[in-house]
């Protein structure tokens, strides 16, 4: 069982109000038994015995960040994919423990993990949930489901052909403990011999997978870069389009009509194309990253202009896209047209809405889990504060103190 945590009181903080898209000054927040118990101005009316007081000193308190697309068991090393196929599972698990800790210490308190070999993401999620290790809350998809020879086959996805096989593969992920489901609706960048512009599963295959997932109340993500694949996924009823590289007006209209979220993952191809060791990635991967970059950014800008729902996702684990560096995605989204406030919401409240966990996290509200991050500076003025480890002073995940780097209180 997770260890019990003492009550914590934050005083003198600017508290983020998701509905107002603004910070409220001079607020206090009480956390007890892993949940937020009180939020309001001034001194709380009732402070539990044994409460640990943290003087915010006018710092900025936000909900823990949510990354809707990670591969938490991967480091972002460009050579890892080939090496991991021969590396023992136990060693990969030990590495994954460190990646989980790096992620949560950076203020990311919830992730949706959309694919790992050997269901390692599901086992990692169970280890965090039990209190065995520190990490973010993990909604793990187990393995993704792709067509024979499709994107992700052989490393993060199982193969299926035809609606009945897709249905069975989804059921297998659910049996293994998956709390999310991922379907591959198009080709992608990291699989050799697969063109990101090509659709993969048919509409009927996608519908079968979505139906099985939704019967089990699981949120469905579709890897979808190609225009036809995007439209098939939307029509099949997926909850989010991952990447969305080649969106056209019809696809955007369908997303608006059906309330489908876009999880853009702008960081993934950018880092492959421009990372500090881009020449160390396989040539096919580098070529395809450059192929998608411009269209990817233009599609994101078009979706933002149209009012498509956005949730933050990084595709962390792809080359040079490392655990704990997730917040760079907010900076990129803002650079491509999203306001700073909307980018922060995409990584908190809106992400929680997509993942159907808004009753647990994503906002500073009484009754929700105490997933909190205290920052030195205002992220609405400069989102890059979220990318600076030294500016992240406190991180709570479910009320547990993961990071505490406030200066000691002044004494006599």
N, C-alpha and C positions, 0 to 999 in steps of 0.2 A: 504493500500500500504506500502511496506517496506520503512523505513526512508532513506533519502538521506545521503550519507556519504562524508566527506571532502576528498580531494586528500591526498594521503600518499606517501612520498618518503623515500625509504630505501637507505642509502648510506653505502659504505664500507662493502659489504657483499660478501661472497662466494656464488655464485648463481649456483644451480644445472642445468646442461645441460643434458637432458635425452638422447639425441642422442650420446653424447660423453661419457656418464656414468661417468661424472666427474664434479667437481666444478670449476667455473671460478672466479678468485680472483679479488678484487677491483671493483666489479660491483655495479651499482645502479639500482633501479627498481621504476618506478612511477606507482601508481594505482590511477585511477580517474573514478568516476561514476560506481564503482563496478567492473572495469576491469583493467587488466594490460595494461598500455599505452606505456611503454618504458622499455627496458632492455638493458643494455650495460655497458661498462667500463667507469669509471670516472664520472664526473659531467654531468647530463642530459642537452641537449641543450635547452629545453623549460620546465620550471617548472610552473604549473598552479598557479594562485593567491590563497592564503589561504592554501597552501600545508603544511601538518604536516610532519616535517622532523624527521626521526628516524635514529640515528647513529647506524649502525649495529656493529661497533667495531670489524670487522673481523669475525662476527658470520656467521652461515650457513643458507641460505635461500632455502627452498624446497617448491614444491607445496603441498597443503593440502593433507593429506592421504585420501585414498578411501578404504572403507571396503565393499566388494561385497557380504557379507553374514552376516547380523545381524538380531536380533529380538529386536529392540530398545525399545519396550514397556515392556521388561522384565529386571529384575535387576541382574539376576544371583544367586539369593537366591534359594537354592535347594528345599525349601518348597513352593516356589511361585506358582508352577503349580496348586497344589491342592487348595491353598488359593484364587487364582485369579478367580476361577470358581464361587465363591460366593461373590466376591468383586464388589461393584458397578462400572459401567463403568466410571463415573465421577472421582472416586478416582483413578482408573487405569490411567486415562488421566493425572491427576495431577502428578502422579509419573513419567509417561512417559516424561513429560516436563522436569523434572530434569535429567532423563537419557540422553535426547537429549543434554542438556547443558553440562553435564559431558563429553559426547563424543566429541563435537566440541571444548571444551576447551583443550582437549588432542591432538588437531591437526588433528582430523578426520573430514574433511569438507564435505565429501560425503559418503553416505551409500546406499546400496541396502537392503531393509528390506524384508525378504522372509517369512513372515507369522506372522499374529497377529489376535487374536479373534476380532470379531465385526468391522473389517476393521479399527481398531484403528490406525494402521500405516499410512493408507491413510489420515485420519483426522489429524494426527500429521504432516505429510508432508505438508498439506495445511496450517497448522498454522505457520510452519517455512517459507513457501513460501510467505505468506502474511505479514510477519514481526511481527506477533503477539507474537512469542516466538523465542528465539535464539536456533539454532541447526544446524546440518549438512543438506545439501541438501539430501532429502530422495527420492529414487526411490522405491516406496512401491508396493509390490505384492498383497496387500490385504490378502486374505487367499490362501494358497496353495491348490492344487487339488490332492486328493489321492483316491485310490480304497476303497470300503467299508471295514472298519476294518483295513485300511492301516496305515502306519506310519503318525503321525500327526493328525489323526482323533480325533475330539472332543475338540481340542484346537487351532491349527493353520491351519487346513485344512478342506475343505469341501469334501464330498465323491461323487464319480461318478463311474459308471460301464458302459463299452462300449464306443465306439468312440463318439456317439452322445451326451451322457451325459457329457463326458469330454469336448467336444466342448461347450456345454451349460454352464458348470461351468466356463470355461475360459471367455466366453462372459460376465458372471455375474461379474467377477472380473474387466473386462474392463469397464463395465457399472458403477461400483462403483468408478472408477478413478484410477485403477492400472496402474502403469508405468513400471511394470515388471511382469512376470508370473513365478510361480514355480509349477513344476510337480513332483510327487513322483514316482520314478522308482524302488524303493526297500524299504525293511524294514529299521529300524533304531534302535538307542540305547535307546531313551527316551520314546518310546511307549511300554507299557507292552504287552506281548504276541505276539510281532512281532519280527521276526528274521532278523537281518541286512544282512544275507547272502542270503535272498530270494528276487527274483524279484517280482514286484507288477504289475503295468500297463503293458499291452501287447504293442508290437511295434505299432499296429494299433491305440490303445488308445493314446499313446504318440504322434504319428503323427498327430492325430486330434487336440490335444492341441497345438502342435507347430504351426500347420497351422493357427489356429485362432489367436495366439499371433503374429506371423510374419505378418499376414494380417494387423494387427493394429500397426506394426512397434515396437513391444515390444520384449525385450530380454528375452529369456527363460532359466531358471535355472532348472536343474534336481537334486533333492536329489537322489543320486545313490551311494550306498555302495557295493551292490552285483555285481559280475562280469557280470551276464546276464543282470541285470538291467542297468548297465553302457553301455553295448553294444547296448541294445535297445534304450536308450536315445540318444546315438551318431547317430545311424542310423535314428532315428526320426528327427534329425536336431536341437537338442538343442544347445544353445550357450555355456553353461558351465555345467560341471559335478561338483556337490558339494560333497565334501568329497573324493570320488574315493578310497574307502578303499581297494577293491580287484581288482586292475587293473592287467590284464595279457598282454602278448605281442600283442595279437590281438587288444585288446581295445586301447592300446597305439598307435598302428599303425593306427587305425581308427581316433583317435584324431589328429594325425599328418596329415593324409590325408585330413581331413575335417576342420582343424583349430579350433577344439573344445578346449575351455579353461578348465583348472583344477583350481577350487577354493578349496584348500585342507582342510582348517579349522582344522589344526593340534591341535590347542589350545583346542577345545571342548572336545574330549575324554580324553586328557591328564589331563585337569583340573578336570573332573569328577573322574578319577582314582587316581589322586595325589593331588587334592586340599586340602586346610588346614582342611576341614571338610568332607572329602570323606565318612566317615562312616555315615554321615547324609543323604546321598542320598539313594533312595530305592535300596535294594539288587539286583534286576534284572538289574537296570541301571548300577550299579558298575560292575556287572559280564560282561555285554555286552561291557562296555568301555574297560576292560582288554582284552576282546576277540578281539577287533578291533585294539588295539594300535600298535602292532608290524607290522601287515600287512599294516596298514595305512601309517606308516612311510616308509616301504620298497616300497610301491607303489609310494609314493611321490618321493623318491630317483630315482626310475626307470623312472618316468616321466621326471624329471629334466635331467637325463643323456640322454634321448632320444630327448630332445628339445621340449617337449609339452609346449604350452603357459600356463603361470601361472598368476593368479590374486589373490590378497590377500583377504581372508575372514576369519572371526573368529568364526562365529556362536554365536556371543555375545548374552547373554541372557540365554545360557545353564548354568548348575550349576557351580558356582565360576568363570564365564566368564563374567566379569562385564563391564558396560559402562565406557568408558574412559581408559580401560586397553587393548585396541585393538592392540597396537603396539607390544605386546608380540608375536603376530603371525609372525612378520618379523624376530624376533630373532630365533624362532623355525624353520622357513623355512631355514634360513642361517645355523643353526646347522645340518640340514638334507641335505645339499649339494648345496643350492642356494647361489651364491655370495652375498655379502652385496649390491652391486650395483643392481643386479637383484632383490633382495628382495625389495629394495626401488622402483624400477621400477614397480614391481608387485603391489605395494600399491599406485602408482601414474599413470604414463603414460599407462602402460599395463592394469590396471584396468579401466581407462577411455576408452581405446580402446574396451574392452569387453562390457562395458555398453553403448557404442555408444555416449559418451559425450566428446570425445576428442576435439570437437569444442567449449567446454565450460571450461574444466578444465583438470588437470593432468600433465601440463607442465608449465614452466615459459616462456610464449610466449605472445607478444603483441596481444590484442584482446580477450584473454581468461579471464574468471572470476578471480578476485583477491582473490583466495583461496591460502593463503600463511602461512608458518610456519617458524619462526626464532628460530634456535637452538644454544645453547652454544657451541656445539662440532660437529665434523664431523661424520655423521652417516655412511659414507663409511668406517671409521676406527672402529667404534663401534656402532652397531645398537641399543644397549641398551639405548643410549641417548634419543631415542624416547619414552622410557618407564619411563623416569624420569620427573615428572611434573616440578621440579625446573629448568630443562634445557630447557623447552619450554617457550621462552620469549615473543613471539608475535604470535597470531593467527588472521588472517583475513579470513572471509568467505564472499565472494561476496563484498569485499571492506570494510565490517563492522569490526571494531575492537572488537574482542571477548575476547582477552587476551592481556594485555600489562604489562609486568613486567621487562622492561628495567630499569637500573639505571638512575636517572635523569642526564641530561648533566651537565658537570662541568662548573661552572661560575666563574666570577671574585670575 
